[in-house]
Amino acid sequence: MLLPIDELALLCIGFFMIATLYSSVGFGGGSSYLALLTLFLSSFFAIRSIALVCNLVVVSGSTYLYFKNGHAKLKDFLPFVVASIPLAFLGASFRLKEHIFFIILGSALILSAISLALQTFNLNNTAETKAYPNYLSYILGSGIGFLSGLVGIGGGIFLAPVLNHIKWDKAIKIAALASFFILVNSISGLFGLVTSNALSLPWRETICFLIAVLLGGQLGIRISLKKLSAKGIKRVTSLLVLLVGIRVLLVNGLGVF
């Protein structure tokens, strides 16, 4: 599968921008990679695979910096990731029929857009946090992990708004957890695709996309965006993902048009 040069170049620019914007607010960009890829690719195996490896590249750098700067502690994150890893693997191993995949993908994109938009109205800027039992972490980790593997999204875009809403911890720590959560689920999901023989990575396109997200991710982590706030980035991105999610659900999934 080889995309025309003009389409490949357009996608690379889009991936670079997505990686820059998402990494600047603690995410990997999986939902938007999926949204773009559905406009150009017909193979949902390739769509899932490319989104996962691009997620992996972006959040690897973010996770390293969060741990390096003391914003992340492994013991606090273990309940989430221990529950999510096997479920992400299980979700990625499902060989879905194409229209079922697009229905789930479209719905997931719509939900991720809504959750991202809601996060801009529910940001917790106070130091107030609440204590929750460990079983809640396992429940959230397993549920979001399964969905992550199923559609090829790292899951941080679902997890962070929930944790901010319930005031699980400070915003910076939640961002660090979201990044680490995306990292482990992307790895687990990738193994799930491999074991189910569903991994599809067209090498020319994949290499170009990985270079684009590597550059964009490193740029987004290291600079602060002055002209557009993190809240503005999330709102614009959520609108774009919502529109594509509706299109994927109606056109590719339900065949309405």
Secondary structure, 3 states (H helix, E strand, C coil): CCCCHHHHHHHHHHHHHHHHHHHCCCCCCHHHHHHHHHHHCCCHHHHHHHHHHHHHHHHHHHHHHHHHCCCCCHHHHHHHHHHHHHHHHHHHHCCCCHHHHHHHHHHHHHHHHHHHHHHCCCCCCCCCCCCCCHHHHHHHHHHHHHHHHHHCCCCHHHHHHHHHHCCCCCHHHHHHHHHHHHHHHHHHHHHHHHHCCCCCCCHHHHHHHHHHHHHHHHHHHHCCCCCCCHHHHHHHHHHHHHHHHHHHHHHHHCCCC
